[in-house]
Amino acid sequence: MAVRRVERRGSGARLVVPAPGPGWEARLGESIAVSGVCLTLAGRAAAEGAAPQSRRQEGDLLFDLSAETLARTRLGALEPGEPLNLERSLRLGDRVGGHLVAGHVDGLATLVEARESGDGDSVLAFEVDEGLERYLVEKGSVALDGVSLTVVEPRGRRFEVAVIPVTLERTSLGSWKPGARVHVEADLIGKWIERLLRERG
């Protein structure tokens, strides 16, 4: 999925994203993770060049971005055509295939290196913003633009992730180049433990 456009609106903005495909259901007010950021579906609009459709059921997805969201994420800097990851909210009783991701961005990371591992996988090396390194644990979990990944060899603010071909094909990871800025969400369990220990200390 890719960005249709970002419209500035006062201190906020509206993000317009094409729906994944015909019949893709999403109700107004539903929470959808957009590249790892939990957003509320504010409306539907007929896609450009398409015949008139029901604005409640078909067409582009409309998300309103608050000033706080623009300040804490890179959504306001998105360009038309830039790849995005879309994920529906998990329902109680659904199978959990990765770690729990809330869509609450803790900061950003920069891709510093991308290389082939020799067995078809890719290794991506990142540097997180200062302060986030405390959440980097060997074999721990991290979400990058909403994609659940495993931390490999953390060293200070730098760490690596190994990415299999299907993940590169089905997410925005395959389009990332060195210098790309991505959303980071640290593991929820680690953040809760940190909070509890701080309160007890």
Residue pairs with C-beta under 8 A, 6 or more apart in sequence:
1 17
1 18
1 20
1 83
1 84
1 85
1 86
2 17
2 18
2 80
2 81
2 82
2 83
2 84
3 15
3 16
3 17
3 78
3 79
3 80
3 81
3 82
3 84
4 16
4 17
4 18
4 47
4 48
4 60
4 80
5 16
5 80
6 13
6 14
6 15
6 16
6 65
6 75
6 76
6 78
7 13
7 14
7 16
9 64
11 66
11 67
11 70
12 64
12 65
12 66
12 67
12 69
12 70
13 64
13 65
13 70
13 75
13 76
14 42
14 62
14 63
14 64
14 65
15 34
15 39
15 62
15 63
15 64
15 65
15 75
15 78
16 45
16 60
16 61
16 62
16 63
17 34
17 60
17 61
17 63
17 84
17 86
18 47
18 60
18 61
19 26
19 44
19 47
19 58
19 59
19 60
19 61
20 86
22 58
25 57
26 32
26 41
26 44
26 61
26 88
27 41
28 41
28 42
28 43
28 44
28 56
29 40
29 41
30 40
30 41
30 88
30 89
31 38
31 39
31 40
31 41
31 89
31 103
32 38
32 39
32 40
32 41
32 61
32 63
32 86
32 87
32 88
32 89
33 39
33 85
33 86
33 87
33 88
33 89
33 101
33 103
33 146
34 63
34 75
34 84
34 85
34 86
34 146
35 75
35 84
35 85
35 145
35 146
35 172
35 182
35 183
36 85
36 101
36 103
36 105
36 143
36 144
36 145
36 146
36 147
36 182
36 183
36 185
37 69
37 73
37 75
37 103
37 105
37 146
37 183
38 102
38 103
38 104
39 63
39 64
39 65
39 69
39 103
40 63
40 64
41 61
41 62
41 63
42 62
42 63
42 64
43 55
43 62
44 54
44 55
44 56
44 57
44 58
44 59
44 60
44 61
44 62
45 55
45 59
45 60
45 62
46 52
46 53
46 55
46 58
46 59
46 60
47 53
47 59
47 60
48 60
50 59
53 59
61 86
65 75
65 76
69 75
69 76
70 76
72 105
73 105
73 183
74 108
74 181
74 182
74 183
78 84
83 172
83 175
84 172
85 145
85 146
85 147
85 171
85 172
87 146
90 96
90 100
97 148
98 141
98 148
99 141
99 143
99 148
99 187
99 188
100 188
101 143
101 146
101 148
101 185
101 188
102 185
102 188
103 146
103 185
104 185
105 183
105 184
105 185
106 132
106 135
106 184
106 185
106 186
106 191
107 128
107 129
107 131
107 132
107 184
108 128
108 129
108 181
108 182
108 183
108 184
109 126
109 127
109 128
109 129
109 132
109 144
109 181
109 182
109 184
110 126
110 127
110 179
110 180
110 181
110 182
111 124
111 125
111 126
111 176
111 177
111 178
111 179
111 180
111 182
112 125
112 126
112 127
112 158
112 178
113 123
113 124
113 125
113 178
114 122
114 123
114 124
114 125
114 176
114 177
114 178
115 122
115 123
116 122
116 123
117 123
117 162
120 164
120 165
121 162
121 163
121 164
121 165
122 162
122 163
122 168
123 152
123 160
123 161
123 162
123 163
124 160
124 161
124 163
124 173
124 176
125 158
125 159
125 160
126 144
126 158
126 159
126 160
126 161
126 182
127 157
127 158
128 136
128 157
128 158
128 159
128 184
129 157
129 184
130 157
132 157
132 184
132 186
133 154
133 156
133 157
134 194
135 142
135 186
135 187
135 190
135 191
136 142
136 151
136 154
136 157
136 159
137 151
137 154
137 187
137 190
138 151
138 152
138 153
138 154
139 150
139 151
139 152
140 150
140 151
140 187
140 190
141 148
141 149
141 150
141 151
141 187
142 149
142 150
142 151
142 159
142 161
142 184
142 185
142 186
142 187
143 149
143 183
143 184
143 185
144 161
144 173
144 182
144 183
144 184
145 171
145 172
145 173
145 182
145 183
146 183
146 185
147 167
147 171
147 173
149 161
149 163
150 161
150 162
151 159
151 160
151 161
152 159
152 160
152 161
152 162
153 159
153 160
163 173
167 173
168 174
176 182
